[in-house]
Amino acid sequence: MNQLSRRDDGGRRGCLVDLPSEVLASIFSFAIYGFPSTEPRILTSMRLSHVCRHFRHVALTSSQLWTEISTTPRAPEIGLLEACLQRSNGQPLDVYLNLYFYGKRVSTRFVPELEEFLPGGLPIVEHHLECDQSLSILIPHAHRWRSLHLRYMGAQGFSGSSVIFEPLQGANMPLLETIVEYHYSEEGDCSNRTMSYASSWNIPALSTLILRDCLPSALPSLTSIRTFNITLLCLRYVLRAFGMLRGMQSLNDLCIDVSVID
């Protein structure tokens, strides 16, 4: 990336820095959003802003380069997140939230019939779900959320806050068009699978649901849903999913994937 602004043998600047700012901003946007990425895209925005003075001016004044809010799991870049909220300049946001689950052994139950196999007793595990500091920073900007992506993962020693969506009760989200929620095990992340966190939200623009192993049964209305893409991991959800289609009066794009059910 640093090569983009180096001088050639004649001492002249490379062609990229001579481009008009609006053209350079379009190139930056393609570099950030035009390819799959395994790391938060805001890190690419940050790197572009550190190449040279001209690049920095264009990057910092192009609000569209700072609208995808995503942080590294278990090590969120809080300072950069806050900078993105400022640099996005009121633009709609695509929000990626990391939610962490873990189990804690709280007691032991002794079962005589299992004593031969479990001499120490049957462990009783209490499951917990937490979030990192990112969510508390993003909540005041909920009215700007355009899409919400929930990613569930093991805590692996990370400790966060157990207060997750409670502060968003009754939230007004006029721009929210898309909710993506992925679960990768039937019971492992101890979360509610009915999208109850959104039951009190005012989300009139919601039109797209992309889900894995959860159902939108707690949403206040499904009439505006046009795209419904769901992957089901257990048979008991299948009939319920088909039953919900009756409430999706605007539906024109449907995918129900049951290929992973044993």
Beta strands, then each sheet from edge to edge (+ up, - down):
strand 1: 68-69
strand 2: 93-109
strand 3: 122-131
strand 4: 145-154
strand 5: 178-182
strand 6: 208-212
strand 7: 227-231
strand 8: 253-257
sheet 1: 1+ 2+ 3-
sheet 2: 1+ 2+ 4+ 5+ 6+ 7+ 8+
end
